[in-house]
């Protein structure tokens, strides 16, 4: 939903590296209410970080990149490759999605990304706690379902 919303402003690339873009992913997009006619958002299955850099260097490349999921890219983002990606594309907004374990990002790479992030959105039960180097708050994604999960 965030990718769809941001695509109203800029071109968005959503890399569904973990799940792919098969029927289950398409169904999840429909449930989230994404517009299938939206030409400002592109969905891709896993591509290597090298291929991503080539894609982002092109003239009409996306301005916002969602990487779903850091666990899939763990080895590729190690040893300075994550910082190289950010340094090579300083005018791009990267949104990294990570699994968590004990309320912390899973993998050391995901923990590094969190430490360097300006904005962190911790999503649980269809609500997001926003914090980081910005004023924080809560964003309710689906009020009815969030209430079912969290209670009143």
DSSP file (Angstrom, degrees, kcal/mol; ACC not computed):
  #  RESIDUE AA STRUCTURE BP1 BP2  ACC     N-H-->O    O-->H-N    N-H-->O    O-->H-N    TCO  KAPPA ALPHA  PHI   PSI    X-CA   Y-CA   Z-CA
    1    1 A X     >        0   0    0      0, 0.0     4,-2.5     0, 0.0     5,-0.2   0.000 360.0 360.0 360.0 -37.1    0.0    0.0    0.0
    2    2 A X  H  >  +     0   0    0      2,-0.2     4,-2.8     1,-0.2     5,-0.2   0.914 360.0  50.0 -66.2 -42.0    2.9    2.4    0.7
    3    3 A X  H  > S+     0   0    0      2,-0.2     4,-1.5     1,-0.2    -1,-0.2   0.912 111.5  49.0 -61.6 -42.5    4.5    1.6   -2.6
    4    4 A X  H  4 S+     0   0    0      2,-0.2     4,-0.4     1,-0.2    -2,-0.2   0.920 112.3  48.2 -63.4 -44.4    1.1    2.3   -4.3
    5    5 A X  H >< S+     0   0    0     -4,-2.5     3,-1.6     1,-0.2     4,-0.3   0.932 111.9  48.5 -61.8 -47.1    0.7    5.6   -2.4
    6    6 A X  H >X S+     0   0    0     -4,-2.8     4,-2.1     1,-0.3     3,-1.8   0.773  98.1  70.2 -66.3 -25.1    4.3    6.8   -3.2
    7    7 A X  T 3< S+     0   0    0     -4,-1.5    -1,-0.3     1,-0.3    -2,-0.2   0.641  84.6  70.0 -68.9 -11.8    3.7    5.9   -6.9
    8    8 A X  T <4 S+     0   0    0     -3,-1.6    -1,-0.3    -4,-0.4    -2,-0.2   0.726 112.2  29.7 -72.1 -20.9    1.3    8.9   -7.1
    9    9 A X  T <4 S+     0   0    0     -3,-1.8     2,-0.3     1,-0.3    -2,-0.2   0.799 131.1   4.0-104.1 -41.2    4.4   11.1   -6.7
   10   10 A X  S  < S-     0   0    0     -4,-2.1    -1,-0.3    30,-0.0     2,-0.3  -0.879  84.8 -79.8-142.2 167.2    7.3    9.2   -8.3
   11   11 A X        -     0   0    0     -2,-0.3    52,-1.9    50,-0.2    53,-1.9  -0.562  48.3-156.4 -73.1 137.1    8.1    6.0  -10.2
   12   12 A X  E     -ab  41  64A   0     28,-3.1    30,-2.5    -2,-0.3     2,-0.5  -0.940  14.3-162.6-122.2 137.6    8.4    3.0   -7.8
   13   13 A X  E     -ab  42  65A   0     51,-2.8    53,-3.1    -2,-0.4     2,-0.6  -0.986   9.2-168.2-115.8 122.3   10.2   -0.3   -8.2
   14   14 A X  E     -ab  43  66A   0     28,-3.2    30,-2.6    -2,-0.5     2,-0.8  -0.946   4.4-161.0-113.8 114.4    9.0   -3.0   -5.9
   15   15 A X  E     -ab  44  67A   0     51,-2.9    53,-2.4    -2,-0.6     2,-1.4  -0.844   4.3-167.4 -98.7 110.6   11.3   -6.1   -5.8
   16   16 A X  E  >  + b   0  68A   0     28,-3.2     4,-1.8    -2,-0.8    30,-0.5  -0.594  24.7 158.0 -94.5  72.0    9.4   -9.1   -4.4
   17   17 A X  T  4  +     0   0    0     -2,-1.4    29,-0.3    51,-0.8    52,-0.3   0.823  68.8  40.8 -70.4 -33.5   12.6  -11.1   -4.0
   18   18 A X  T  4 S+     0   0    0     50,-1.9    -1,-0.2    -3,-0.2    51,-0.1   0.943 128.2  25.0 -82.1 -49.7   11.2  -13.5   -1.4
   19   19 A X  T  4 S-     0   0    0     49,-0.4     3,-0.5     1,-0.2     6,-0.2   0.744  94.0-147.8 -89.6 -25.6    7.7  -14.2   -2.6
   20   20 A X     <  -     0   0    0     -4,-1.8    -1,-0.2     1,-0.2    -2,-0.1  -0.401  34.1 -77.5  81.7-168.7    8.1  -13.5   -6.3
   21   21 A X  S    S+     0   0    0     -2,-0.1    -1,-0.2     4,-0.1    24,-0.1  -0.085  81.8 130.3-123.2  33.5    5.3  -12.1   -8.4
   22   22 A X  S  > S-     0   0    0     -3,-0.5     4,-2.3     3,-0.1     3,-0.4   0.056  79.1 -71.3 -76.8-168.0    3.2  -15.2   -8.8
   23   23 A X  H  > S+     0   0    0      1,-0.2     4,-2.8     2,-0.2     5,-0.2   0.841 130.9  55.7 -58.4 -38.8   -0.6  -15.6   -8.2
   24   24 A X  H  > S+     0   0    0      2,-0.2     4,-2.0     1,-0.2    -1,-0.2   0.900 110.3  46.4 -62.5 -39.8   -0.3  -15.4   -4.4
   25   25 A X  H  > S+     0   0    0     -3,-0.4     4,-2.2     2,-0.2    -2,-0.2   0.919 112.1  50.3 -67.0 -43.8    1.5  -12.0   -4.7
   26   26 A X  H  X S+     0   0    0     -4,-2.3     4,-2.1     1,-0.2    -2,-0.2   0.912 110.5  50.2 -60.3 -43.1   -1.0  -10.7   -7.3
   27   27 A X  H  X S+     0   0    0     -4,-2.8     4,-2.5     1,-0.2    -1,-0.2   0.895 108.7  51.8 -63.0 -40.0   -3.9  -11.7   -4.9
   28   28 A X  H  X S+     0   0    0     -4,-2.0     4,-1.8     2,-0.2    -1,-0.2   0.893 108.8  51.3 -63.8 -39.3   -2.2   -9.9   -2.0
   29   29 A X  H  <>S+     0   0    0     -4,-2.2     5,-2.4     2,-0.2     4,-0.4   0.901 110.2  49.2 -63.4 -41.0   -1.9   -6.8   -4.2
   30   30 A X  H ><5S+     0   0    0     -4,-2.1     3,-1.4     1,-0.2    -2,-0.2   0.921 109.4  51.5 -64.1 -44.0   -5.6   -7.0   -5.0
   31   31 A X  H 3<5S+     0   0    0     -4,-2.5    -1,-0.2     1,-0.3    -2,-0.2   0.841 107.5  53.8 -61.7 -32.6   -6.5   -7.5   -1.3
   32   32 A X  T 3<5S-     0   0    0     -4,-1.8    -1,-0.3    -5,-0.2    -2,-0.2   0.557 118.0-115.9 -79.0  -7.2   -4.5   -4.4   -0.5
   33   33 A X  T < 5 +     0   0    0     -3,-1.4    -3,-0.2    -4,-0.4     2,-0.1   0.725  52.5 168.0  82.8  22.1   -6.5   -2.4   -3.1
   34   34 A X      < -     0   0    0     -5,-2.4     2,-0.7     1,-0.1    -1,-0.2  -0.451  39.4-117.5 -71.1 142.6   -3.6   -1.7   -5.5
   35   35 A X    >   -     0   0    0      1,-0.1     3,-1.6    -2,-0.1    -1,-0.1  -0.714  16.4-156.7 -83.1 115.4   -4.6   -0.4   -8.9
   36   36 A X  T 3  S+     0   0    0     -2,-0.7    -1,-0.1     1,-0.3    -2,-0.0   0.662  92.4  58.7 -68.1 -14.9   -3.6   -2.9  -11.6
   37   37 A X  T 3  S+     0   0    0      2,-0.0     2,-0.6    -3,-0.0    -1,-0.3   0.438  73.6 121.1 -92.3  -0.3   -3.6    0.0  -14.2
   38   38 A X    X   -     0   0    0     -3,-1.6     3,-0.7     1,-0.2   -30,-0.0  -0.524  39.4-175.7 -69.3 110.7   -1.0    2.0  -12.3
   39   39 A X  T 3  S+     0   0    0     -2,-0.6    -1,-0.2     1,-0.2    -3,-0.0   0.471  72.1  74.0 -87.4  -2.7    1.9    2.5  -14.6
   40   40 A X  T 3  S+     0   0    0    -29,-0.1   -28,-3.1   -36,-0.1     2,-0.4   0.450  90.6  63.6 -90.4  -0.6    4.1    4.3  -12.0
   41   41 A X  E <   -a   12   0A   0     -3,-0.7     2,-0.4   -30,-0.2   -28,-0.2  -0.988  63.4-168.7-127.5 133.5    4.8    1.2  -10.1
   42   42 A X  E     -a   13   0A   0    -30,-2.5   -28,-3.2    -2,-0.4     2,-0.5  -0.970   7.8-153.8-121.4 134.0    6.7   -1.8  -11.4
   43   43 A X  E     +a   14   0A   0     -2,-0.4     2,-0.3   -30,-0.2   -28,-0.2  -0.910  17.3 177.6-108.2 132.5    6.9   -5.2   -9.7
   44   44 A X  E     -a   15   0A   0    -30,-2.6   -28,-3.2    -2,-0.5   -24,-0.2  -0.948  25.1-128.4-130.2 152.5    9.9   -7.5  -10.2
   45   45 A X        -     0   0    0     -2,-0.3   -28,-0.3     1,-0.2   -27,-0.1  -0.217  67.4 -41.0 -78.8-175.9   10.9  -10.9   -8.8
   46   46 A X        +     0   0    0    -30,-0.5     2,-0.3   -29,-0.3    -1,-0.2  -0.187  63.5 173.8 -50.8 131.6   14.4  -11.3   -7.4
   47   47 A X        -     0   0    0     -3,-0.1   -30,-0.1   -32,-0.0    -3,-0.0  -0.965  36.7-100.3-132.4 153.6   17.2   -9.5   -9.3
   48   48 A X     >  -     0   0    0     -2,-0.3     4,-2.3     1,-0.1     5,-0.1  -0.269  28.8-115.5 -68.6 159.9   20.8   -9.3   -8.2
   49   49 A X  H  > S+     0   0    0      2,-0.2     4,-2.5     1,-0.2     5,-0.2   0.882 118.8  55.5 -62.3 -37.8   22.1   -6.1   -6.6
   50   50 A X  H  > S+     0   0    0      2,-0.2     4,-1.9     1,-0.2    -1,-0.2   0.931 109.5  45.4 -59.7 -45.8   24.4   -5.7   -9.6
   51   51 A X  H  > S+     0   0    0      1,-0.2     4,-2.5     2,-0.2    -2,-0.2   0.862 110.5  54.8 -66.6 -35.2   21.4   -5.8  -12.0
   52   52 A X  H  X S+     0   0    0     -4,-2.3     4,-2.7     2,-0.2    -2,-0.2   0.925 106.9  50.6 -62.3 -43.8   19.5   -3.5   -9.7
   53   53 A X  H  X S+     0   0    0     -4,-2.5     4,-1.2     1,-0.2    -2,-0.2   0.896 110.8  48.9 -61.7 -39.9   22.3   -0.9   -9.9
   54   54 A X  H  < S+     0   0    0     -4,-1.9     4,-0.5     1,-0.2     3,-0.3   0.927 112.5  48.4 -63.5 -44.4   22.3   -1.2  -13.7
   55   55 A X  H >< S+     0   0    0     -4,-2.5     3,-1.0     1,-0.2    -2,-0.2   0.897 111.2  49.6 -62.8 -42.1   18.5   -0.8  -13.8
   56   56 A X  H 3< S+     0   0    0     -4,-2.7    -1,-0.2     1,-0.2     5,-0.2   0.715 102.3  62.6 -73.2 -20.0   18.7    2.3  -11.5
   57   57 A X  T 3< S+     0   0    0     -4,-1.2    -1,-0.2    -3,-0.3    -2,-0.2   0.605  82.9 104.8 -79.6 -11.3   21.4    4.0  -13.6
   58   58 A X  S X  S-     0   0    0     -3,-1.0     3,-1.4    -4,-0.5    -3,-0.0  -0.294  84.7-108.6 -71.9 158.3   19.1    4.1  -16.6
   59   59 A X  T 3  S+     0   0    0      1,-0.3    -1,-0.1    -2,-0.0    -3,-0.0   0.868 113.1  32.5 -58.0 -47.6   17.5    7.4  -17.6
   60   60 A X  T 3  S+     0   0    0      3,-0.0    -1,-0.3     0, 0.0     3,-0.1  -0.119  88.0 148.4-105.0  37.4   13.9    6.8  -16.6
   61   61 A X    <   -     0   0    0     -3,-1.4   -50,-0.2    -5,-0.2    -5,-0.1  -0.221  56.2 -84.3 -69.4 160.0   14.6    4.6  -13.6
   62   62 A X        -     0   0    0      1,-0.1   -50,-0.2   -52,-0.1    -1,-0.1  -0.265  25.7-151.0 -61.3 149.9   12.4    4.5  -10.6
   63   63 A X  S    S+     0   0    0    -52,-1.9    30,-2.6     1,-0.2     2,-0.4   0.645  83.9  47.2 -94.2 -21.2   13.0    7.1   -7.9
   64   64 A X  E     -bc  12  93A   0    -53,-1.9   -51,-2.8    28,-0.2     2,-0.5  -0.986  69.1-167.1-127.8 131.5   11.7    4.8   -5.0
   65   65 A X  E     -bc  13  94A   0     28,-3.1    30,-3.3    -2,-0.4     2,-0.5  -0.974   6.3-161.9-126.2 123.4   12.9    1.2   -4.5
   66   66 A X  E     -bc  14  95A   0    -53,-3.1   -51,-2.9    -2,-0.5     2,-0.6  -0.902   6.5-162.1 -99.9 127.7   11.3   -1.3   -2.2
   67   67 A X  E     -bc  15  96A   0     28,-3.0    30,-2.7    -2,-0.5     2,-0.6  -0.929  10.4-153.2-113.4 107.9   13.5   -4.3   -1.4
   68   68 A X  E     +bc  16  97A   0    -53,-2.4   -50,-1.9    -2,-0.6   -51,-0.8  -0.809  70.0  13.8-120.6  86.8   11.4   -7.1   -0.1
   69   69 A X    >>  -     0   0    0     28,-0.6     4,-1.0    -2,-0.6     3,-0.9   0.473  49.4-166.7-154.9 146.6   13.2   -8.9    1.7
   70   70 A X  T 34 S+     0   0    0     27,-2.8     4,-0.5    -3,-0.3     3,-0.3   0.825  92.5  66.6 -59.3 -32.7   16.6   -8.1    3.2
   71   71 A X  T >4 S+     0   0    0     26,-0.3     3,-0.9     1,-0.2     4,-0.3   0.891  99.4  50.6 -57.3 -40.0   17.0  -11.8    4.2
   72   72 A X  T <4 S+     0   0    0     -3,-0.9     3,-0.3     1,-0.2    -1,-0.2   0.856 116.9  40.6 -65.4 -34.8   17.1  -12.8    0.5
   73   73 A X  T 3X S+     0   0    0     -4,-1.0     4,-2.0    -3,-0.3    -1,-0.2   0.285  81.7 114.0 -96.8   9.5   19.8  -10.1   -0.2
   74   74 A X  T <4 S+     0   0    0     -3,-0.9     4,-0.5    -4,-0.5     3,-0.3   0.900  80.6  40.0 -49.9 -54.0   21.8  -10.7    3.0
   75   75 A X  T >4 S+     0   0    0     -4,-0.3     3,-0.7    -3,-0.3    -1,-0.2   0.871 115.4  52.2 -66.7 -36.6   24.9  -12.0    1.3
   76   76 A X  T 34 S+     0   0    0      1,-0.2    -1,-0.2    -4,-0.2    -2,-0.2   0.761 109.0  49.5 -72.4 -24.6   24.8   -9.5   -1.5
   77   77 A X  T 3<>S+     0   0    0     -4,-2.0     5,-1.5    -3,-0.3     3,-0.3   0.451  92.7 100.5 -94.8  -0.8   24.5   -6.5    0.8
   78   78 A X  T X 5 +     0   0    0     -3,-0.7     3,-1.7    -4,-0.5    -3,-0.0  -0.212  67.0  35.5 -75.9 171.0   27.4   -7.4    3.0
   79   79 A X  T 3 5S-     0   0    0      1,-0.3    -1,-0.2     2,-0.1    -4,-0.0   0.836 136.1 -48.7  56.2  42.5   30.9   -6.0    3.0
   80   80 A X  T 3>5S+     0   0    0     -3,-0.3     4,-2.3     1,-0.0    -1,-0.3   0.391 107.7 116.5  87.1  -4.7   30.0   -2.5    2.0
   81   81 A X  H <>5S+     0   0    0     -3,-1.7     4,-2.3     2,-0.2    -3,-0.2   0.862  75.0  54.5 -67.3 -34.5   27.7   -3.3   -0.9
   82   82 A X  H  ><S+     0   0    0     -5,-1.5     4,-2.0     2,-0.2    -1,-0.2   0.947 111.6  43.5 -61.8 -48.6   24.7   -1.8    1.0
   83   83 A X  H  > S+     0   0    0     -6,-0.2     4,-2.9     1,-0.2     5,-0.2   0.871 110.9  55.8 -66.2 -36.3   26.6    1.5    1.5
   84   84 A X  H  X S+     0   0    0     -4,-2.3     4,-2.4     2,-0.2    -1,-0.2   0.913 106.7  51.0 -60.2 -42.5   27.8    1.4   -2.1
   85   85 A X  H  X S+     0   0    0     -4,-2.3     4,-1.2     2,-0.2    -2,-0.2   0.934 113.6  43.6 -60.2 -47.7   24.2    1.1   -3.3
   86   86 A X  H  < S+     0   0    0     -4,-2.0     6,-0.2     1,-0.2    -2,-0.2   0.906 115.0  48.9 -65.9 -41.6   23.1    4.1   -1.2
   87   87 A X  H >< S+     0   0    0     -4,-2.9     3,-0.6     1,-0.2    -1,-0.2   0.845 109.5  52.1 -68.1 -33.9   26.2    6.2   -2.2
   88   88 A X  H 3< S+     0   0    0     -4,-2.4    -1,-0.2     1,-0.3    -2,-0.2   0.783 121.5  32.1 -72.7 -26.3   25.7    5.4   -5.9
   89   89 A X  T ><  +     0   0    0     -4,-1.2     3,-1.6    -5,-0.2    -1,-0.3  -0.534  67.2 157.3-130.3  66.0   22.1    6.5   -5.8
   90   90 A X  T <  S+     0   0    0     -3,-0.6    -1,-0.1     1,-0.3    -2,-0.1   0.704  74.7  55.3 -67.4 -18.3   21.8    9.3   -3.2
   91   91 A X  T 3  S+     0   0    0     -3,-0.1     2,-0.4     2,-0.1    -1,-0.3   0.300  91.0  91.5 -98.1   9.9   18.7   10.8   -4.8
   92   92 A X  S <  S-     0   0    0     -3,-1.6     2,-0.6    -6,-0.2   -28,-0.2  -0.803  72.1-133.4-102.0 145.9   16.7    7.5   -4.6
   93   93 A X  E     -c   64   0A   0    -30,-2.6   -28,-3.1    -2,-0.4     2,-0.5  -0.888  22.0-162.0 -97.4 122.2   14.5    6.5   -1.7
   94   94 A X  E     -c   65   0A   0     -2,-0.6     2,-0.5   -30,-0.2   -28,-0.2  -0.902   7.4-167.6-107.1 132.6   15.2    2.9   -0.6
   95   95 A X  E     -c   66   0A   0    -30,-3.3   -28,-3.0    -2,-0.5     2,-0.5  -0.967   9.3-164.6-118.4 112.1   12.7    1.1    1.5
   96   96 A X  E     -c   67   0A   0     -2,-0.5     2,-0.4   -30,-0.2   -28,-0.2  -0.852   3.0-157.3-101.8 129.7   14.1   -2.2    2.9
   97   97 A X  E     +c   68   0A   0    -30,-2.7   -27,-2.8    -2,-0.5   -28,-0.6  -0.888  17.2 179.3-107.0 134.3   11.7   -4.7    4.3
   98   98 A X        -     0   0    0     -2,-0.4     2,-0.1   -29,-0.2     9,-0.1  -0.972  28.5-121.0-137.2 149.0   13.0   -7.2    6.9
   99   99 A X        -     0   0    0     -2,-0.3     7,-2.6     7,-0.2     2,-0.3  -0.347  35.6-138.6 -70.6 166.2   11.8  -10.1    9.0
  100  100 A X  E     -D  105   0B   0      5,-0.3     2,-0.4    -2,-0.1     5,-0.2  -0.949  17.5-165.9-131.9 156.7   12.2   -9.7   12.7
  101  101 A X  E >  S-D  104   0B   0      3,-3.1     3,-0.9    -2,-0.3     6,-0.0  -0.973  83.5  -6.2-139.1 121.8   13.3  -11.9   15.5
  102  102 A X  T 3  S-     0   0    0     -2,-0.4     3,-0.1     1,-0.2    -1,-0.1   0.902 130.7 -57.1  56.3  43.1   12.6  -10.8   19.1
  103  103 A X  T 3  S+     0   0    0      1,-0.2     2,-0.3     3,-0.0    -1,-0.2   0.647 120.5 100.3  65.1  19.2   11.4   -7.4   17.8
  104  104 A X  E <  S-D  101   0B   0     -3,-0.9    -3,-3.1     1,-0.0    -1,-0.2  -0.948  85.5 -86.9-128.1 152.2   14.7   -6.7   16.0
  105  105 A X  E     -D  100   0B   0     -2,-0.3     2,-0.5    -5,-0.2    -5,-0.3  -0.267  46.1-116.9 -57.5 142.4   15.5   -7.1   12.3
  106  106 A X  S    S+     0   0    0     -7,-2.6     4,-0.3     4,-0.1    -7,-0.2  -0.734  80.0  27.3 -87.9 130.1   16.7  -10.5   11.4
  107  107 A X  S  > S-     0   0    0     -2,-0.5     4,-1.8     2,-0.1     5,-0.1   0.235  85.7-102.1  93.6 148.5   20.2  -10.8   10.0
  108  108 A X  H  > S+     0   0    0      1,-0.2     4,-2.2     2,-0.2     5,-0.2   0.825 121.6  58.4 -65.3 -31.8   23.1   -8.5   10.8
  109  109 A X  H  > S+     0   0    0      2,-0.2     4,-2.3     1,-0.2    -1,-0.2   0.928 105.9  48.2 -64.2 -44.2   22.7   -6.8    7.4
  110  110 A X  H  > S+     0   0    0     -4,-0.3     4,-2.2     1,-0.2    -2,-0.2   0.870 110.0  52.9 -64.2 -36.7   19.1   -5.8    8.3
  111  111 A X  H  X S+     0   0    0     -4,-1.8     4,-2.2     2,-0.2    -1,-0.2   0.901 108.9  49.5 -64.9 -40.5   20.3   -4.5   11.7
  112  112 A X  H  X S+     0   0    0     -4,-2.2     4,-1.9     2,-0.2    -2,-0.2   0.923 109.2  51.8 -62.8 -44.4   22.8   -2.3   10.0
  113  113 A X  H  X S+     0   0    0     -4,-2.3     4,-1.0     1,-0.2    -2,-0.2   0.912 109.7  49.9 -58.9 -43.0   20.2   -1.0    7.6
  114  114 A X  H >< S+     0   0    0     -4,-2.2     3,-0.6     1,-0.2    -1,-0.2   0.918 108.6  52.3 -62.0 -43.3   18.0   -0.1   10.6
  115  115 A X  H 3< S+     0   0    0     -4,-2.2    -1,-0.2     1,-0.2    -2,-0.2   0.857 115.5  40.8 -61.4 -35.0   20.9    1.7   12.3
  116  116 A X  H 3< S+     0   0    0     -4,-1.9    -1,-0.2    -5,-0.1    -2,-0.2   0.546  92.6 111.7 -91.0  -8.1   21.5    3.8    9.2
  117  117 A X    <<  -     0   0    0     -4,-1.0    16,-0.1    -3,-0.6     3,-0.1  -0.333  54.1-156.7 -69.9 146.1   17.8    4.4    8.4
  118  118 A X  S    S+     0   0    0      1,-0.3    15,-2.9    14,-0.1     2,-0.4   0.819  85.1  29.0 -85.3 -37.1   16.3    7.9    8.7
  119  119 A X  E     -E  132   0C   0     13,-0.2     2,-0.4    14,-0.1    -1,-0.3  -0.988  68.4-168.7-128.4 134.4   12.8    6.5    9.1
  120  120 A X  E     -E  131   0C   0     11,-3.2    11,-2.5    -2,-0.4     2,-0.5  -0.986   2.8-168.1-123.7 130.8   11.7    3.2   10.6
  121  121 A X  E     -E  130   0C   0     -2,-0.4     2,-0.8     9,-0.2     9,-0.2  -0.961   4.6-163.9-119.1 112.9    8.3    1.8   10.3
  122  122 A X  E     -E  129   0C   0      7,-2.6     7,-2.5    -2,-0.5     2,-0.6  -0.860  13.6-160.0 -98.1 109.2    7.6   -1.2   12.6
  123  123 A X  E     +E  128   0C   0     -2,-0.8     2,-0.3     5,-0.2     5,-0.2  -0.805  22.8 154.4-100.3 123.1    4.5   -2.9   11.2
  124  124 A X  E >   -E  127   0C   0      3,-2.5     3,-0.9    -2,-0.6    -2,-0.0  -0.978  68.0  -4.1-144.8 130.1    2.5   -5.2   13.5
  125  125 A X  T 3  S-     0   0    0     -2,-0.3    25,-0.3     1,-0.2    24,-0.2   0.868 126.8 -55.9  58.9  40.5   -1.2   -6.1   13.3
  126  126 A X  T 3  S+     0   0    0      1,-0.2    15,-2.0    15,-0.1    16,-1.6   0.769 119.3  95.9  59.3  31.6   -1.9   -3.6   10.5
  127  127 A X  E <   -EF 124 140C   0     -3,-0.9    -3,-2.5    13,-0.2     2,-0.5  -0.982  61.4-145.1-140.2 151.6   -0.6   -0.6   12.3
  128  128 A X  E     -EF 123 139C   0     11,-3.2    11,-2.8    -2,-0.3     2,-0.6  -0.958   4.7-147.9-122.5 129.9    2.9    0.9   12.0
  129  129 A X  E     -EF 122 138C   0     -7,-2.5    -7,-2.6    -2,-0.5     2,-0.5  -0.861  22.0-154.9 -90.4 121.2    4.9    2.6   14.7
  130  130 A X  E     +EF 121 137C   0      7,-3.4     7,-1.9    -2,-0.6     2,-0.3  -0.851  31.1 134.5-101.9 129.3    7.0    5.3   12.9
  131  131 A X  E     +E  120   0C   0    -11,-2.5   -11,-3.2    -2,-0.5     2,-0.4  -0.911  13.5  92.1-156.9-176.6   10.2    6.4   14.5
  132  132 A X  E    S-E  119   0C   0     -2,-0.3   -13,-0.2     2,-0.2   -14,-0.1  -0.976  98.9 -13.2 124.2-138.9   13.9    7.2   13.8
  133  133 A X  S    S+     0   0    0    -15,-2.9     2,-0.3    -2,-0.4   -14,-0.1  -0.096 122.7  69.3 -92.8  36.1   15.3   10.6   12.9
  134  134 A X  S    S-     0   0    0    -16,-0.1    -2,-0.2     0, 0.0     2,-0.2  -0.916 102.6 -75.1-140.7 163.4   11.8   12.0   12.3
  135  135 A X        -     0   0    0     -2,-0.3    -2,-0.1    -4,-0.1    -4,-0.0  -0.486  60.1-138.5 -60.5 133.6    8.9   12.9   14.5
  136  136 A X        +     0   0    0     -2,-0.2     2,-0.3    -4,-0.1    -5,-0.2  -0.130  36.1 135.2 -88.7-175.6    7.3    9.5   15.4
  137  137 A X  E     -F  130   0C   0     -7,-1.9    -7,-3.4     2,-0.0     2,-0.4  -0.965  48.9 -75.5 162.0-173.0    3.8    8.3   15.6
  138  138 A X  E     -F  129   0C   0     -2,-0.3     2,-0.5    -9,-0.2    -9,-0.2  -0.957  28.0-162.6-119.9 135.8    1.4    5.6   14.7
  139  139 A X  E     -F  128   0C   0    -11,-2.8   -11,-3.2    -2,-0.4     2,-0.6  -0.977  12.8-147.2-117.2 119.3   -0.1    4.9   11.3
  140  140 A X  E     -F  127   0C   0     -2,-0.5   -13,-0.2   -13,-0.2     3,-0.2  -0.772  14.0-175.8 -88.4 122.0   -3.2    2.7   11.2
  141  141 A X  S    S+     0   0    0    -15,-2.0     2,-0.3    -2,-0.6   -14,-0.2   0.901  81.2   5.7 -83.5 -45.2   -3.2    0.7    8.0
  142  142 A X     >  -     0   0    0    -16,-1.6     4,-3.0   -17,-0.1    -1,-0.3  -0.889  68.3-161.4-142.1 106.5   -6.6   -0.9    8.6
  143  143 A X  H  > S+     0   0    0     -2,-0.3     4,-2.2    -3,-0.2     5,-0.2   0.895  89.2  48.0 -60.5 -44.7   -8.5    0.4   11.6
  144  144 A X  H  > S+     0   0    0      1,-0.2     4,-1.8     2,-0.2    -1,-0.2   0.953 117.6  40.3 -62.2 -50.6  -10.9   -2.5   12.0
  145  145 A X  H  > S+     0   0    0      1,-0.2     4,-1.9     2,-0.2    -2,-0.2   0.855 113.4  54.6 -68.9 -35.2   -8.2   -5.2   11.7
  146  146 A X  H  X S+     0   0    0     -4,-3.0     4,-3.3   -20,-0.3     5,-0.4   0.895 108.1  50.1 -64.2 -39.1   -5.8   -3.3   13.8
  147  147 A X  H  X S+     0   0    0     -4,-2.2     4,-2.3    -5,-0.3    -2,-0.2   0.889 108.3  52.7 -66.0 -39.2   -8.4   -3.1   16.6
  148  148 A X  H  < S+     0   0    0     -4,-1.8    -1,-0.2    -5,-0.2    -2,-0.2   0.902 117.3  39.0 -60.9 -39.7   -9.0   -6.8   16.3
  149  149 A X  H  < S+     0   0    0     -4,-1.9    -2,-0.2   -24,-0.2    -1,-0.2   0.945 130.6  25.1 -76.0 -50.3   -5.3   -7.4   16.7
  150  150 A X  H  < S-     0   0    0     -4,-3.3    -3,-0.2   -25,-0.3    -2,-0.2   0.652 100.2-133.0 -93.1 -17.6   -4.4   -4.8   19.3
  151  151 A X     <        0   0    0     -4,-2.3    -1,-0.2    -5,-0.4    -2,-0.1  -0.343 360.0 360.0  84.6-176.1   -7.7   -4.3   21.1
  152  152 A X              0   0    0     -2,-0.1    -1,-0.2    -4,-0.1    -5,-0.1   0.485 360.0 360.0 -64.8 360.0   -9.2   -0.9   21.8
